[in-house]
Amino acid sequence: MDGAYVLKGDTIWINEMSMGPATCPPDVVAQDDHVVSVLGDGFVPAVAGDLLTVSDPDGSGLSYRAGGVSSAAPTIGSTWVLAEAYADESAFDLVGEQVTLVYDGNGFTGSMVCNYYTAEATLTGNTLELGATTVTEVYCRPDTTLERAFIDALVRAETMDRVGDRLLLRGENAVLIFELADQA
């Protein structure tokens, strides 16, 4: 099962959940069905330390223990390519587009469709504080929706976590998921 989420206040919105292959054993299919049932409308998340419990109104639920996430900063100078992005309950249309991000220890630089950006950033653990953000204004096509949406999501980022070859920036109602450039 695969999916993404957006955190809006105390509510988690699940976007584009997909099931695994139809050839899964019956016990795996049953488990996936239970997860989809609990993650349907109206579930309640609760966090206690490193334990996330998600319950639906009838009392059935799921518990997850944090693991696999490293709060380590991305390798300084590595180029990351935007693989998935969600803001305000909507997925970004990235088909045919490339957005990059490079972390230099003091902030981000990168390219978007036509323009370039820089953003001052302080990283403490996995807590991210963004400062001044600058964007070039090259006119190369009339629709700059993706660029505006990306910058809006970037400036909302409050945490940055590296999970293997993925980099997750999360903030209120926004999730940006990058992959290492040679992996994208």
C-alpha positions in Angstrom: 0.0 0.0 0.0 1.3 3.5 -0.8 -0.1 6.9 -0.2 0.8 10.4 1.0 -0.8 12.8 3.5 -1.2 16.4 4.3 -1.5 17.7 7.9 -4.1 20.4 8.3 -4.4 21.5 11.9 -5.3 18.3 13.8 -6.7 16.6 10.7 -4.8 14.3 8.4 -5.9 14.1 4.8 -4.9 11.0 2.9 -4.1 11.6 -0.8 -3.9 9.1 -3.6 -3.8 5.9 -1.6 -3.1 2.8 -3.7 -3.1 -0.9 -3.0 -0.3 -3.3 -3.7 -0.4 -5.9 -6.4 -3.5 -8.0 -6.8 -1.3 -11.1 -6.4 -0.8 -10.5 -2.7 -1.6 -13.3 -0.3 -5.1 -13.1 1.3 -3.7 -12.1 4.7 -1.9 -9.2 3.2 -5.0 -8.1 1.3 -7.0 -8.3 4.5 -4.4 -6.2 6.3 -4.5 -3.6 3.4 -8.4 -3.6 3.6 -8.2 -2.9 7.4 -5.7 0.0 6.9 -7.9 1.6 4.2 -10.9 1.2 6.4 -9.2 2.9 9.4 -7.7 5.7 7.2 -11.1 6.5 5.7 -13.0 9.6 6.7 -13.1 10.5 10.4 -10.1 8.8 11.8 -8.4 10.2 14.9 -4.6 10.3 15.3 -2.9 10.3 18.7 0.9 10.6 19.3 2.6 9.4 22.5 6.3 9.6 22.3 7.3 7.6 19.2 4.0 5.8 18.9 1.3 7.0 16.5 -2.2 5.4 17.0 -4.9 6.0 14.4 -8.4 5.0 15.4 -11.7 5.1 13.5 -15.0 6.0 15.2 -15.9 2.3 15.8 -12.7 1.9 17.9 -10.7 -0.3 15.6 -7.3 1.2 14.8 -3.6 0.9 13.9 -0.4 1.7 15.8 2.9 2.6 14.3 6.2 3.1 16.1 8.6 5.7 14.6 11.5 4.2 12.8 13.6 4.6 9.7 13.5 8.4 9.8 16.8 10.1 10.2 16.8 13.7 11.3 20.2 14.0 9.7 20.5 16.8 7.3 20.8 15.9 3.6 24.4 15.7 2.3 25.5 19.3 1.8 25.7 20.0 -1.9 23.5 17.1 -3.0 20.9 17.8 -5.7 17.4 16.6 -4.9 14.5 16.4 -7.4 10.9 17.0 -6.4 9.1 13.6 -6.8 5.8 14.3 -5.1 4.2 17.4 -3.6 0.9 18.1 -1.8 -0.5 21.4 -0.5 -4.0 22.2 0.7 -5.3 18.7 0.1 -4.2 18.7 -3.6 -1.3 16.9 -5.3 0.9 19.0 -7.6 1.0 18.1 -11.3 4.6 17.4 -11.9 4.3 15.6 -15.3 7.1 16.8 -17.5 8.4 19.3 -14.9 11.5 19.3 -12.8 12.0 21.2 -9.6 15.4 20.8 -7.8 16.7 21.6 -4.3 20.3 21.8 -3.0 21.0 22.3 0.7 24.2 24.1 1.4 24.1 24.1 5.3 22.8 27.6 5.4 19.8 27.3 3.1 18.4 26.1 -0.2 18.9 26.9 -3.8 17.3 25.3 -6.8 15.5 25.5 -10.1 11.8 25.5 -10.9 10.3 25.1 -14.4 11.8 28.5 -15.6 13.1 30.3 -12.5 15.6 29.8 -9.7 15.1 30.4 -6.0 17.2 30.7 -2.8 15.9 30.4 0.7 17.8 31.0 4.0 17.3 28.0 6.3 18.3 27.0 9.8 18.1 23.3 10.7 18.1 22.2 14.3 17.6 18.5 14.6 14.8 18.1 12.1 13.2 21.5 12.9 13.5 23.9 9.9 13.2 27.6 10.1 13.1 29.4 6.8 14.3 33.0 6.4 14.4 35.3 3.4 13.4 33.6 0.1 14.3 35.0 -3.3 12.9 34.0 -6.7 13.9 35.1 -10.2 11.2 36.3 -12.4 12.0 35.0 -15.9 9.0 34.9 -18.2 9.1 31.7 -20.2 5.5 30.7 -20.3 2.2 32.1 -19.1 1.3 29.5 -16.5 3.5 29.8 -13.4 1.1 27.8 -11.2 3.6 25.1 -10.3 6.3 27.6 -9.4 4.0 29.6 -7.1 2.6 26.5 -5.5 6.1 25.1 -4.9 7.4 28.3 -3.2 4.2 28.6 -1.2 4.7 25.0 0.1 8.5 25.5 0.7 8.0 28.6 2.9 5.5 26.6 5.0 8.1 23.9 5.7 8.7 23.3 9.4 10.5 20.0 9.4 13.1 18.3 7.2 13.7 14.5 7.4 15.9 12.3 5.4 14.6 8.8 4.8 17.2 6.9 2.8 17.4 8.5 -0.6 14.3 10.7 0.0 14.1 14.1 1.7 10.7 15.2 3.2 9.9 18.8 4.0 6.7 19.2 5.9 4.7 22.1 7.2 1.1 23.2 7.7 -1.0 21.7 4.8 2.1 21.0 2.7 4.5 18.1 2.0 7.4 18.2 -0.4 9.1 14.8 -1.2 12.4 14.9 -3.0 14.7 12.1 -4.3 18.4 12.2 -4.8 19.0 13.5 -8.4 20.7 10.3 -9.5 17.8 8.3 -8.1 15.0 10.3 -9.6 
